Amino acid sequence: MNLNRRKFLAVPALAVPVLASASTTAQAAPTQATRHQKVLTGAEQLAAQHWRPLAGRKLGVLSNPTGVLASGDHIVDDMVAAGVKPVAAFGPEHGFRGSAQAGGSEGDYTDPRTGIPVYDAYGADATKLAALFTKAGLDTVVFDIADVGARFYTYIWSLYTAMVAAAKVGAAFVVLDRPNPIGGRLAGPVLDPKFASGVGRKPIAQQHGMTVGELARLFNTEFLPGEGVKPVDLQVIEVRGWRREMFFAETGLDWVMPSPNMPTPDTALVYPGTCLFEGTLFAEGRGTTRPFEILGAPGVDWHWRDRLEALDLPGARFRETYFVPTFSKFVNETCGGVQLTVTDPKAFDAITTAVAMLVTAKQVAPQTFGWRPDHAIDLLSGSDRLRTMIDAGAGVDEVTGAWRAELAAFDRQRRPYLIYR
């Protein structure tokens, strides 16, 4: 995500010859390649069936490098090898094969490995994407992209747009579910629809605590009718063995970078909070080896780290650091700041920690800290409340308490769509 450029299934193996409905379930027994895993993704289970449940369909696959099996093979490559060749692939932000930086994509091309046409879906609205679906001649859209659990990570809005487009052309929709790498915790403000954008189109929480399959279920019932379309024929191929309290390190899965600035699961843990710094004049760590964990600006010194450590924030530790970004903000300039380390994921609250970082940055570096003139912070946080409250001198508890009621309301709204316990 970059604001600088606007950008259920569980039955015995091979028991289901076709995907019949959203309530159908299908799981396959672990293959030799996946026996070490505690968790089996939706893709892994269909691959174990040699993709037979999808045979005979005209498939369009919306995916990126995270649509991968335990073998290291991409799902599209594995489909083709199994004789179930999609009619097209579609790439989100960063592209189908993942070569583009934040705010970019790969354009339209023919995939040299499979010979499949690839269409650029990043930035396409539902009408344009529906036209691409028609051009491709598909009757089923397959979505397999790993999310990181934050409202402003654009892949979930690629999912939403693709669902609306599929509804427009009457295509079925299949989500190959994957774990939420930061677990099922719900946190942060809910988007005010007046601040809808490419980094948050519908009123969900900043840290939504859902898998893409669960979000698809919520989108289908709660939001698609508002687009003037009927809900899609949706099937979610569930993850097997995942529980809401599990973090990525507990899944046994290999981490595949979902985007160039999401290098590790540690990045994902802090991202729902520290991505807010993208809306400030501080660097959010792009152009370093630890984006969203290293933050700061020229002229900032040890006082910020000392102020943060004095707060004794749960599950967090701060180290004074100095860095020179190679791209994005402050290229080739020496910046001072902090490196955030998560010491206890179960105690850590990314958004409360980030609010504390914003509040203290304003206190210790008032001449340096500020908001981007375009008020990108409002799009990231989902309203102008965070910005105006911090500017008015509100403390951390006051700021985070302001969204307690709306967060509880969203929790009630999402519960019918949750799959995992």
C-alpha positions as CSV (number, residue, x, y, z in Angstrom):
1,M,0.0,0.0,0.0
2,N,1.3,3.5,-0.9
3,L,-0.7,6.7,-0.6
4,N,1.8,8.5,-2.7
5,R,0.3,6.8,-5.7
6,R,-3.4,5.9,-5.6
7,K,-3.4,3.1,-5.5
8,F,-15.7,-23.4,3.8
9,L,-14.6,-26.3,3.1
10,A,-14.0,-29.6,5.3
11,V,-14.8,-33.2,4.2
12,P,-12.6,-36.2,3.3
13,A,-10.1,-36.0,0.5
14,L,-11.4,-36.3,-3.0
15,A,-15.0,-36.5,-1.8
16,V,-16.2,-33.4,-3.6
17,P,-16.1,-33.6,-7.4
18,V,-17.3,-30.0,-7.8
19,L,-17.7,-26.9,-5.6
20,A,-21.4,-26.7,-5.1
21,S,-22.3,-23.8,-2.8
22,A,-21.0,-21.5,-0.2
23,S,-22.0,-23.9,2.5
24,T,-20.2,-26.9,1.0
25,T,-17.0,-28.0,2.7
26,A,-14.0,-29.8,1.4
27,Q,-10.6,-30.7,2.9
28,A,-8.0,-33.0,1.6
29,A,-5.6,-35.2,3.5
30,P,-2.1,-33.7,3.8
31,T,0.3,-34.5,1.0
32,Q,3.9,-35.6,1.7
33,A,5.1,-32.0,1.1
34,T,2.7,-30.6,3.7
35,R,2.9,-33.1,6.6
36,H,5.2,-30.8,8.6
37,Q,2.6,-28.0,8.6
38,K,0.1,-27.4,11.4
39,V,-2.1,-25.6,9.0
40,L,-3.4,-26.5,5.5
41,T,-4.4,-23.6,3.3
42,G,-7.4,-23.8,1.0
43,A,-5.1,-23.9,-2.0
44,E,-3.2,-26.9,-0.5
45,Q,-6.3,-28.9,-0.2
46,L,-7.5,-28.4,-3.8
47,A,-4.0,-29.0,-5.1
48,A,-4.1,-32.4,-3.2
49,Q,-7.1,-33.2,-5.3
50,H,-5.2,-32.1,-8.5
51,W,-7.7,-29.2,-8.8
52,R,-10.5,-31.6,-9.9
53,P,-13.2,-29.6,-8.1
54,L,-12.5,-26.8,-10.5
55,A,-12.1,-28.8,-13.7
56,G,-14.4,-27.8,-16.5
57,R,-14.7,-24.2,-15.3
58,K,-13.4,-21.2,-17.2
59,L,-11.2,-19.9,-14.4
60,G,-9.8,-16.4,-13.9
61,V,-7.3,-16.4,-11.0
62,L,-6.6,-13.2,-9.0
63,S,-3.4,-13.8,-7.2
64,N,0.2,-12.8,-6.6
65,P,3.3,-14.6,-5.3
66,T,1.6,-15.5,-2.0
67,G,-0.7,-17.8,-3.9
68,V,1.8,-20.6,-3.3
69,L,1.9,-24.2,-2.2
70,A,4.2,-25.8,0.4
71,S,6.2,-27.2,-2.6
72,G,7.0,-23.6,-3.6
73,D,4.9,-23.8,-6.7
74,H,2.4,-21.1,-7.5
75,I,-1.2,-22.3,-7.7
76,V,-1.5,-21.2,-11.4
77,D,1.6,-23.2,-12.3
78,D,0.3,-26.2,-10.4
79,M,-3.1,-25.9,-12.0
80,V,-1.6,-25.9,-15.5
81,A,0.6,-28.9,-14.6
82,A,-2.5,-30.7,-13.4
83,G,-4.4,-30.0,-16.7
84,V,-6.7,-27.4,-15.2
85,K,-5.6,-24.3,-17.1
86,P,-7.1,-21.0,-16.2
87,V,-8.3,-18.7,-19.1
88,A,-6.6,-15.7,-17.4
89,A,-4.8,-14.4,-14.4
90,F,-5.2,-11.0,-12.8
91,G,-2.6,-9.0,-10.8
92,P,-3.3,-6.7,-7.8
93,E,-0.9,-4.0,-6.5
94,H,2.7,-5.1,-7.1
95,G,1.5,-7.5,-9.9
96,F,0.7,-11.1,-10.5
97,R,4.4,-12.2,-10.2
98,G,5.1,-9.4,-7.6
99,S,7.8,-7.4,-9.4
100,A,6.4,-3.9,-8.9
101,Q,7.0,-1.6,-5.9
102,A,4.4,0.1,-3.7
103,G,1.7,1.9,-5.7
104,G,2.7,0.1,-8.9
105,S,1.7,-3.0,-11.0
106,E,2.9,-5.0,-13.9
107,G,0.5,-4.1,-16.6
108,D,-1.1,-6.6,-19.1
109,Y,1.1,-9.3,-20.6
110,T,1.3,-13.0,-21.4
111,D,2.8,-15.0,-18.6
112,P,5.9,-16.6,-20.1
113,R,5.8,-19.7,-17.9
114,T,2.2,-20.7,-18.6
115,G,1.2,-18.8,-21.7
116,I,-1.8,-17.4,-19.8
117,P,-2.9,-13.8,-20.4
118,V,-2.4,-11.6,-17.3
119,Y,-4.5,-8.5,-16.8
120,D,-3.7,-5.6,-14.5
121,A,-6.4,-5.4,-11.9
122,Y,-4.7,-2.7,-9.7
123,G,-6.7,0.5,-9.7
124,A,-9.5,-1.0,-11.8
125,D,-13.0,-0.2,-10.7
126,A,-15.7,-2.9,-10.8
127,T,-16.9,-1.8,-14.2
128,K,-13.5,-2.0,-15.8
129,L,-12.7,-5.3,-14.1
130,A,-16.1,-6.7,-15.2
131,A,-15.1,-5.8,-18.8
132,L,-11.8,-7.6,-18.3
133,F,-13.7,-10.7,-16.9
134,T,-15.9,-10.6,-20.0
135,K,-12.9,-10.2,-22.3
136,A,-11.2,-13.2,-20.6
137,G,-14.4,-15.3,-21.1
138,L,-14.3,-16.6,-17.5
139,D,-17.2,-18.1,-15.5
140,T,-15.4,-18.4,-12.1
141,V,-13.1,-16.1,-10.3
142,V,-10.5,-17.7,-8.0
143,F,-8.9,-15.5,-5.3
144,D,-5.8,-16.5,-3.6
145,I,-3.8,-13.7,-2.0
146,A,-2.4,-13.6,1.6
147,D,-3.6,-10.6,3.6
148,V,-1.8,-9.1,6.6
149,G,-4.9,-8.1,8.6
150,A,-5.0,-4.3,8.1
151,R,-7.8,-2.3,6.5
152,F,-5.4,-0.2,4.4
153,Y,-3.6,-3.2,2.8
154,T,-5.0,-3.0,-0.7
155,Y,-5.5,-6.7,-1.4
156,I,-8.8,-7.0,0.5
157,W,-10.2,-4.2,-1.7
158,S,-9.0,-6.0,-4.8
159,L,-11.0,-8.9,-3.4
160,Y,-14.0,-6.6,-2.9
161,T,-13.8,-5.1,-6.4
162,A,-13.5,-8.5,-7.9
163,M,-16.6,-9.7,-6.1
164,V,-18.6,-6.8,-7.4
165,A,-17.3,-7.3,-10.9
166,A,-18.1,-11.0,-10.7
167,A,-21.6,-10.2,-9.6
168,K,-21.9,-7.9,-12.6
169,V,-21.0,-10.6,-15.1
170,G,-22.7,-13.5,-13.2
171,A,-19.5,-15.4,-12.4
172,A,-19.0,-17.6,-9.4
173,F,-16.4,-16.7,-6.9
174,V,-14.0,-19.0,-5.0
175,V,-11.8,-17.9,-2.2
176,L,-8.8,-20.1,-1.3
177,D,-8.5,-19.0,2.3
178,R,-5.2,-18.4,4.2
179,P,-4.5,-17.6,7.8
180,N,-4.5,-14.0,9.1
181,P,-0.8,-13.8,10.1
182,I,-1.5,-11.5,13.0
183,G,-4.4,-13.6,14.4
184,G,-8.1,-12.8,15.0
185,R,-7.7,-9.8,17.3
186,L,-9.9,-6.8,16.5
187,A,-8.5,-3.3,17.1
188,G,-8.7,0.3,16.0
189,P,-11.2,2.7,14.5
190,V,-13.9,1.8,12.0
191,L,-13.8,3.6,8.7
192,D,-16.2,6.6,8.3
193,P,-17.7,6.1,4.8
194,K,-17.0,9.8,4.0
195,F,-13.3,8.9,4.0
196,A,-13.5,5.9,1.7
197,S,-10.6,5.5,-0.7
198,G,-8.4,2.9,-2.3
199,V,-6.9,2.1,1.1
200,G,-10.3,1.6,2.8
201,R,-13.6,1.4,0.8
202,K,-16.0,0.1,3.4
203,P,-16.6,0.5,7.2
204,I,-14.4,-2.2,8.7
205,A,-12.0,-1.9,11.6
206,Q,-8.4,-0.8,11.0
207,Q,-7.2,-4.2,12.4
208,H,-10.1,-6.4,11.2
209,G,-9.1,-9.7,12.7
210,M,-10.5,-11.7,9.8
211,T,-9.3,-14.0,7.1
212,V,-9.9,-13.1,3.4
213,G,-12.5,-15.8,3.3
214,E,-14.4,-14.4,6.3
215,L,-14.2,-10.9,4.8
216,A,-15.6,-12.2,1.5
217,R,-18.6,-13.6,3.4
218,L,-19.1,-10.2,5.2
219,F,-18.6,-8.3,1.9
220,N,-21.1,-10.5,0.1
221,T,-24.0,-9.9,2.5
222,E,-23.3,-6.6,4.0
223,F,-21.9,-4.5,1.2
224,L,-22.5,-6.0,-2.3
225,P,-26.2,-5.2,-2.3
226,G,-25.3,-1.5,-1.8
227,E,-23.4,-1.7,-5.1
228,G,-26.6,-2.5,-7.0
229,V,-25.7,-6.1,-7.5
230,K,-26.8,-9.4,-6.0
231,P,-24.4,-11.4,-3.8
232,V,-22.1,-13.7,-5.8
233,D,-22.2,-17.4,-5.7
234,L,-19.4,-17.6,-3.1
235,Q,-17.4,-20.6,-2.0
236,V,-14.7,-20.3,0.6
237,I,-12.2,-23.2,0.8
238,E,-11.4,-23.1,4.5
239,V,-8.0,-23.3,6.1
240,R,-7.6,-26.5,8.1
241,G,-6.0,-26.4,11.5
242,W,-6.0,-22.6,12.1
243,R,-7.4,-20.9,15.2
244,R,-8.0,-17.3,15.8
245,E,-5.4,-16.9,18.5
246,M,-2.7,-18.3,16.2
247,F,0.1,-16.1,14.8
248,F,2.0,-16.9,11.6
249,A,4.9,-18.5,13.4
250,E,2.6,-21.1,14.8
251,T,1.2,-22.2,11.4
252,G,4.2,-24.1,10.1
253,L,3.8,-22.2,6.8
254,D,6.6,-20.5,4.9
255,W,6.5,-16.7,4.8
256,V,6.2,-15.3,1.3
257,M,6.5,-11.6,1.1
258,P,3.0,-10.3,0.1
259,S,4.6,-7.0,-1.0
260,P,8.1,-5.7,-1.2
261,N,7.9,-3.8,2.1
262,M,6.4,-6.7,4.1
263,P,9.6,-8.7,4.4
264,T,8.8,-10.7,7.6
265,P,5.9,-11.8,9.8
266,D,7.4,-9.2,12.3
267,T,6.5,-6.5,9.8
268,A,2.9,-7.7,9.6
269,L,2.6,-7.6,13.4
270,V,3.4,-3.8,13.6
271,Y,1.9,-2.8,10.2
272,P,-1.7,-2.1,11.3
273,G,-0.3,0.6,13.6
274,T,2.9,2.0,12.2
275,C,1.6,2.3,8.7
276,L,-0.1,5.4,10.1
277,F,3.3,7.1,9.9
278,E,2.9,7.0,6.1
279,G,0.5,9.9,6.7
280,T,3.1,11.9,8.6
281,L,6.3,13.8,7.8
282,F,8.3,11.0,9.5
283,A,9.7,8.2,7.5
284,E,7.9,4.9,8.0
285,G,11.0,2.8,7.2
286,R,10.6,2.3,3.5
287,G,14.1,2.2,2.0
288,T,15.5,0.3,5.0
289,T,15.6,-3.4,5.7
290,R,13.0,-3.2,8.4
291,P,10.1,-1.1,7.0
292,F,7.4,-0.1,9.5
293,E,9.7,-1.2,12.4
294,I,12.2,1.6,11.9
295,L,10.7,5.1,12.0
296,G,12.0,8.6,12.3
297,A,13.2,11.8,10.6
298,P,16.3,14.0,10.4
299,G,17.0,15.7,13.7
300,V,15.2,13.2,15.9
301,D,17.3,11.9,18.7
302,W,17.3,9.6,21.8
303,H,14.5,11.6,23.5
304,W,11.8,9.8,21.5
305,R,13.1,6.4,22.5
306,D,13.3,7.4,26.1
307,R,9.8,8.8,26.2
308,L,8.4,5.7,24.6
309,E,10.3,3.3,26.9
310,A,9.0,5.2,29.9
311,L,5.4,4.3,28.8
312,D,6.2,0.6,29.3
313,L,3.8,-0.4,26.5
314,P,2.8,-4.1,26.6
315,G,4.7,-6.4,24.3
316,A,6.8,-3.6,22.8
317,R,10.5,-2.5,23.1
318,F,12.1,0.5,21.5
319,R,15.7,1.0,20.5
320,E,17.3,4.3,19.5
321,T,18.5,4.0,15.9
322,Y,19.9,6.1,13.0
323,F,19.3,5.2,9.4
324,V,19.6,6.5,5.8
325,P,16.7,5.5,3.5
326,T,17.6,4.4,0.0
327,F,14.2,5.4,-1.4
328,S,10.9,7.0,-0.3
329,K,11.1,9.8,2.3
330,F,14.5,11.4,3.1
331,V,16.5,9.5,0.5
332,N,20.2,9.6,1.4
333,E,19.5,11.7,4.5
334,T,20.5,10.6,8.0
335,C,17.4,10.1,10.2
336,G,17.1,9.5,13.9
337,G,14.3,7.5,15.5
338,V,13.4,4.2,16.9
339,Q,13.2,0.6,16.0
340,L,10.1,-1.1,17.3
341,T,10.5,-4.7,18.4
342,V,7.5,-6.9,19.4
343,T,8.5,-8.9,22.5
344,D,5.2,-10.6,23.2
345,P,2.7,-10.8,20.2
346,K,-0.2,-11.8,22.5
347,A,0.2,-8.7,24.6
348,F,1.2,-6.3,21.8
349,D,-1.4,-3.9,20.5
350,A,-0.2,-2.4,17.2
351,I,-2.6,0.5,17.0
352,T,-2.4,1.6,20.6
353,T,1.4,1.4,20.3
354,A,1.3,3.5,17.1
355,V,-0.9,6.1,18.7
356,A,1.6,6.4,21.6
357,M,4.4,6.8,19.0
358,L,2.5,9.6,17.2
359,V,1.6,11.4,20.5
360,T,5.2,11.2,21.8
361,A,6.7,12.2,18.4
362,K,4.7,15.4,18.5
363,Q,5.8,16.0,22.0
364,V,9.6,15.5,21.6
365,A,10.0,16.7,18.1
366,P,7.3,19.4,17.5
367,Q,9.4,21.2,14.9
368,T,9.9,18.0,12.9
369,F,6.7,16.0,13.4
370,G,3.7,16.8,11.3
371,W,1.0,15.5,9.0
372,R,1.3,15.3,5.2
373,P,-0.4,18.3,3.7
374,D,-2.8,16.0,1.8
375,H,-4.1,14.6,5.1
376,A,-3.4,11.1,4.0
377,I,-3.5,10.2,7.7
378,D,-7.3,10.7,7.5
379,L,-7.6,8.0,4.8
380,L,-5.4,5.6,6.7
381,S,-7.1,6.1,10.1
382,G,-10.6,6.2,8.5
383,S,-11.6,9.8,9.6
384,D,-10.1,13.1,10.7
385,R,-10.6,12.2,14.4
386,L,-7.1,10.8,15.0
387,R,-5.4,13.8,13.5
388,T,-7.6,16.4,15.2
389,M,-7.4,14.8,18.6
390,I,-3.6,14.5,18.6
391,D,-3.3,18.1,17.4
392,A,-5.6,19.1,20.3
393,G,-3.3,17.5,22.8
394,A,-5.3,14.3,23.5
395,G,-3.5,11.5,25.3
396,V,-3.2,7.9,24.2
397,D,-6.1,6.6,26.3
398,E,-8.4,9.4,25.1
399,V,-7.6,8.8,21.5
400,T,-8.0,5.0,21.6
401,G,-11.1,5.3,23.8
402,A,-12.9,7.4,21.2
403,W,-13.5,4.4,18.9
404,R,-14.5,1.8,21.5
405,A,-18.2,1.8,20.8
406,E,-17.9,1.6,17.0
407,L,-15.4,-1.2,17.3
408,A,-17.8,-3.2,19.5
409,A,-20.6,-2.6,16.9
410,F,-18.3,-3.9,14.1
411,D,-17.5,-6.9,16.2
412,R,-21.2,-7.7,16.5
413,Q,-21.6,-7.2,12.7
414,R,-18.8,-9.5,11.7
415,R,-19.6,-12.4,14.1
416,P,-22.0,-14.2,11.7
417,Y,-19.4,-14.4,9.0
418,L,-16.5,-15.8,11.1
419,I,-15.5,-19.3,10.2
420,Y,-12.7,-20.1,12.7
421,R,-12.9,-20.2,16.5
